[in-house]
Amino acid sequence: MPKAHVGLGLPTPQVCDIEFAFGNLPQIMFDAKAKGYKISLLYKSGVRTDSNRNFILDQFLKIPDLTHILWLDVDQIYPKDIIHKLAQADKDVIGSVYFKRSHPYDPVVYVKNNQIENPYTPVDLSNNPKKPLEVDGIGFGGMMVKKEVYEKLGDEKWMTYGKNFHIPTAKVHKETHDLIFCQTCQKHGYKIWVHNDVYSYHISKIAVGLEDYHAAAGLDEPLKHSKIGVLMPCIDRVKGTETMKKLADSAGVEADYFLLMDDDRVGYVKKINEFVTNREYDFYVYTAQDAEPGENWLKIGLDTLQRTHKGVLAFNDGKWDGKLASFGMVRSSYLKPFFEDCYKSHYADTELSVKAHLDNQLAYNPKAILRESGEGKSKKKVNEDDRKTFKKRQKEIYKVEMFG
């Protein structure tokens, strides 16, 4: 299947959030182009978002080889691979999961009910499978629509608000233009999908996401009991077992601990990737048989990731001050698997740190201590093939020089 030609539509108010314009948007375009997608971009400023969107749509429909339109509202932060994930889903209409900016931060994902005044109910999909799910309504932020859908809708393709949307006292016909678009698509036989593995953040005074909705709705208890897998590739079973006990005794929060014996010497990275690919956890911790934990090391790390909404935590290893996650904790919704399989035993954690830094997804709390024990440090040798691989990838792929 040839890669899509995706038009990025940015209906812009008078201002555009700097986090999106100078950080997120270039990442999205770079990731898509690196994966072979053709990208076109249009924006239109103005007070009426529906009018801006219609102007952009009219221009995009004139591009002969355009296959999809992805609407990116400029007050959101999207996963950098949103284009690839939504295009690969191959749905006529599919969007990302995001949340309203004001308390109680309801999901902008809806199913219909039988009420007249409020015909849509927001739904929390966080405990559902991480795949495309059929719903009745989604927001335009991160919505991808095949061009052919607009062509088949004819004159009904143009977007508008409900006739009473701007009347404060009205009780009915107050739908937003995204919900009216969803209604129109369903009327013409199209299904509405949301990708439950593509979560976006809504920019307010803070970046609002799933954690804020859970807290506001009194659902933070499941977050406190997130599924955590602590992974330890190991060649010395006795030493590994002793270290695992120390980690569990001082963690301060429940987790599952796995000793990944590398009897065949396939390497640290392969053992981690095999586990992560085949076992589902909310968070993964990678560590080693020579790790020394601080008190409540895991609880502090988990709290830090939940508070910051970041994807990777660098534990305090006493050396890198959070710049490199030599031992780390990774949110599965950010990156899975998180190690590149071109490495065997070294530098996979370094490349992960570079990725997270460039994505603004690297968190650090000096109180979350997990460091390498002093015993035998000076005797360790770095895998030279891994070092050369990282140096090349750092220069050619990431265009940075952060680590030697």
Protein Blocks (a to p, Z undefined) as FASTA:
>chain_A
ZZddddddddddfbdcfklmmmmmmmmmmmmmmnopacdddddedfblmlmmmmmmmmmm
mpmklmbdcdddfkbccdfklmmmmmmnopabdcdddddfbdehiafbdcddfbfklmcc
cddfklgccdddddfbdcfehpacdfklmmmnmmmlpccddfklmpmkbmghpacfklmm
mmmmmmnopacdddfkbccddddfbccdfklmmmmnopmmmmmmcccddddddfblklmm
mmmmmmmmmnopacddddddffkonojklmmmmmmmmpccfbdcdddfkbccdehklmmm
mmmmmmnopabdcddehlnnomacfbacddfkloccfbdfkbfkgoklmmmmmmmmmnop
accdfklgcdddfehklmpccdfklmmmmmmmmmmmnopafbZZ
